Amino acid sequence: MAKVAFIGLGVMGYPMAGHLVKQGHEVTVYNRTTSKATQWVEQFGGQLALTPKDAAKGQDFVFTCVGNDDDLRQVVLGEQGVAHGMHPSAVLVDHTTASADVAREIAAHLALRNIAFLDAPVSGGQAGAENGVLTVMMGGEQTHYDAVKPVIDAYSRCAELLGPVGAGQLTKMVNQICIAGVVQGLAEGLHFAKSAGLDGLKVIEVISKGAAQSWQMENRYQTMWQGKYDFGFAIDWMRKDLGIALDEARRNGSHLPVAALVDQFYSEVQAMKGNRWDTSSLLARLEKSRS
Ligand SMILES: NC(=O)c1ccc[n+]([C@@H]2O[C@H](COP(=O)([O-])OP(=O)(O)OC[C@H]3O[C@@H](n4cnc5c(N)ncnc54)[C@H](OP(=O)(O)O)[C@@H]3O)[C@@H](O)[C@H]2O)c1
């Protein structure tokens, strides 16, 4: 069993850290809003620290799951960041969806202290975190991956090393690029079904048995048909992720016309005050254009 710290008890981090306790690991948590950390300790029984640095002291592995690049820099490299608490030979595993650049930047800083780094963004959403069945896309060295994999198994059903530091974030970008087009296609299909006077639920029950099937279709068609979006993966997060992917694409020369267009569609949903709506709310934008 390992001694670990978990930094960031948000929608994702809270249940992920809980799974580590359930697997028998010794867990210390830090959360910027301390009340969430107190609640977590009451529920799971680990230790609470008041700074990331304190949480990281004496741990074999430190996990982070915060919002974006700047949040990550703050909890790792800031004055009270984990970098100042971790001992050499410890491993930092970052589950934030961030840029590949920040992953490389942090790895370089930590290497000066002999601390290892793996970027490890996740896919599977809140339900995946709660049920411990996330997909984890990792970048870093094989020996560090081998060491942490049995610990990460507590909340994942697939955790793979894709290449050197940054490769996990690049893989997550591919994931988000694929999702953007699929969700827009599904939204257009349901919009068309409504316009054609079809029973959308029946339509999806049939076509999901064929080539049109997707995770989004299986998991989102009912709520989309009902116009319910107040749950799930927030558009603000998706725009952050598509922004990261589009920046990277400009550098590596790839063309992402559909991802760029869907990003603009999401900005229109934000203007409808849908910032926290699920990404499937692309249908709400189409329905609005009907009225
Ligand atoms: N939600 C999903 O379905 C999902 C799925 C896959 C990947 N992700 C990614 O996973 C990451 C976390 O997502 P989430 O849904 O768990 O977000 P969230 O619920 O908003 O939680 C964010 C966490 O980060 C902490 N935090 C943010 N900025 C910080 C800072 N500057 N210093 C210290 N702590 C800070 C927050 O602390 P406070 O409690 O104090 O605000 C909170 O614990 C994001 O990168 C997201 O894109 C999310």
The ligand as an SDF file (V2000), in Angstrom:
LIG
                    3D

 48 52  0  0  0  0  0  0  0  0999 V2000
  -15.9750   16.9790  -14.6070 N   0  0  0  0  0  0  0  0  0  0  0  0
  -15.7170   16.1390  -15.6020 C   0  0  0  0  0  0  0  0  0  0  0  0
  -16.6260   15.4560  -16.1040 O   0  0  0  0  0  0  0  0  0  0  0  0
  -14.3060   15.9730  -16.1200 C   0  0  0  0  0  0  0  0  0  0  0  0
  -14.0250   14.8900  -16.9540 C   0  0  0  0  0  0  0  0  0  0  0  0
  -12.7200   14.7160  -17.4270 C   0  0  0  0  0  0  0  0  0  0  0  0
  -11.7480   15.6350  -17.0880 C   0  0  0  0  0  0  0  0  0  0  0  0
  -12.0570   16.7010  -16.3070 N   0  0  0  0  0  0  0  0  0  0  0  0
  -10.9750   17.6370  -15.9790 C   0  0  0  0  0  0  0  0  0  0  0  0
  -10.5540   17.3820  -14.6410 O   0  0  0  0  0  0  0  0  0  0  0  0
  -10.1560   18.6160  -14.0200 C   0  0  0  0  0  0  0  0  0  0  0  0
  -10.9950   18.8390  -12.7740 C   0  0  0  0  0  0  0  0  0  0  0  0
  -12.3580   18.8560  -13.1490 O   0  0  0  0  0  0  0  0  0  0  0  0
  -13.5330   18.8990  -12.0550 P   0  0  0  0  0  0  0  0  0  0  0  0
  -14.7810   18.6480  -12.8050 O   0  0  0  0  0  0  0  0  0  0  0  0
  -13.1800   18.0520  -10.8880 O   0  0  0  0  0  0  0  0  0  0  0  0
  -13.4660   20.4520  -11.6500 O   0  0  0  0  0  0  0  0  0  0  0  0
  -14.0590   21.1760  -10.3600 P   0  0  0  0  0  0  0  0  0  0  0  0
  -15.2030   20.4080   -9.7800 O   0  0  0  0  0  0  0  0  0  0  0  0
  -14.2730   22.5940  -10.7320 O   0  0  0  0  0  0  0  0  0  0  0  0
  -12.8510   21.0780   -9.3200 O   0  0  0  0  0  0  0  0  0  0  0  0
  -11.6550   21.7740   -9.5150 C   0  0  0  0  0  0  0  0  0  0  0  0
  -10.7900   21.5320   -8.3180 C   0  0  0  0  0  0  0  0  0  0  0  0
   -9.5750   22.2520   -8.4660 O   0  0  0  0  0  0  0  0  0  0  0  0
   -9.3780   23.1380   -7.3630 C   0  0  0  0  0  0  0  0  0  0  0  0
   -8.6720   24.3300   -7.8330 N   0  0  0  0  0  0  0  0  0  0  0  0
   -8.9360   25.0430   -8.9470 C   0  0  0  0  0  0  0  0  0  0  0  0
   -8.0680   26.0580   -9.0750 N   0  0  0  0  0  0  0  0  0  0  0  0
   -7.2320   25.9740   -8.0120 C   0  0  0  0  0  0  0  0  0  0  0  0
   -6.1150   26.7360   -7.5940 C   0  0  0  0  0  0  0  0  0  0  0  0
   -5.6800   27.7920   -8.3080 N   0  0  0  0  0  0  0  0  0  0  0  0
   -5.4960   26.3670   -6.4430 N   0  0  0  0  0  0  0  0  0  0  0  0
   -5.9380   25.3190   -5.7380 C   0  0  0  0  0  0  0  0  0  0  0  0
   -6.9770   24.5460   -6.0940 N   0  0  0  0  0  0  0  0  0  0  0  0
   -7.6210   24.8740   -7.2230 C   0  0  0  0  0  0  0  0  0  0  0  0
  -10.7780   23.4350   -6.8620 C   0  0  0  0  0  0  0  0  0  0  0  0
  -10.7460   23.9070   -5.5310 O   0  0  0  0  0  0  0  0  0  0  0  0
  -12.0280   24.6150   -4.8730 P   0  0  0  0  0  0  0  0  0  0  0  0
  -12.8840   23.5020   -4.3330 O   0  0  0  0  0  0  0  0  0  0  0  0
  -11.4960   25.4840   -3.8310 O   0  0  0  0  0  0  0  0  0  0  0  0
  -12.7050   25.3910   -5.9800 O   0  0  0  0  0  0  0  0  0  0  0  0
  -11.4040   22.0490   -7.0110 C   0  0  0  0  0  0  0  0  0  0  0  0
  -10.9900   21.1890   -5.9740 O   0  0  0  0  0  0  0  0  0  0  0  0
  -10.3300   19.7160  -15.0830 C   0  0  0  0  0  0  0  0  0  0  0  0
   -9.1140   19.9380  -15.7220 O   0  0  0  0  0  0  0  0  0  0  0  0
  -11.3590   19.1110  -16.0420 C   0  0  0  0  0  0  0  0  0  0  0  0
  -11.2330   19.6320  -17.3500 O   0  0  0  0  0  0  0  0  0  0  0  0
  -13.3090   16.8850  -15.7920 C   0  0  0  0  0  0  0  0  0  0  0  0
  1  2  1  0
  2  3  2  0
  2  4  1  0
  4  5  1  0
  4 48  2  0
  5  6  2  0
  6  7  1  0
  7  8  2  0
  8  9  1  0
  8 48  1  0
  9 10  1  0
  9 46  1  0
 10 11  1  0
 11 12  1  0
 11 44  1  0
 12 13  1  0
 13 14  1  0
 14 15  2  0
 14 16  1  0
 14 17  1  0
 17 18  1  0
 18 19  2  0
 18 20  1  0
 18 21  1  0
 21 22  1  0
 22 23  1  0
 23 24  1  0
 23 42  1  0
 24 25  1  0
 25 26  1  0
 25 36  1  0
 26 27  1  0
 26 35  1  0
 27 28  2  0
 28 29  1  0
 29 30  1  0
 29 35  2  0
 30 31  1  0
 30 32  2  0
 32 33  1  0
 33 34  2  0
 34 35  1  0
 36 37  1  0
 36 42  1  0
 37 38  1  0
 38 39  2  0
 38 40  1  0
 38 41  1  0
 42 43  1  0
 44 45  1  0
 44 46  1  0
 46 47  1  0
M  CHG  2   8   1  16  -1
M  END
$$$$
